[in-house]
Amino acid sequence: MVLLFTIASDDIVGANVGQFGELRLFVCPEHHHEFHADLH
């Protein structure tokens, strides 16, 4: 399994794996950024 994702900040406070195998990394709420990744 290969995990591909992009992180533009070190302020990650949590992660959530969706039912379709996508990974969402959430950063500090002040930035309002959300990153998506695909699990292959």
ABEGO torsion letter per residue (X at the ends): XBBBBBBABAABABBBBBAAGBBBBBBBAAAGBBBBBBBX
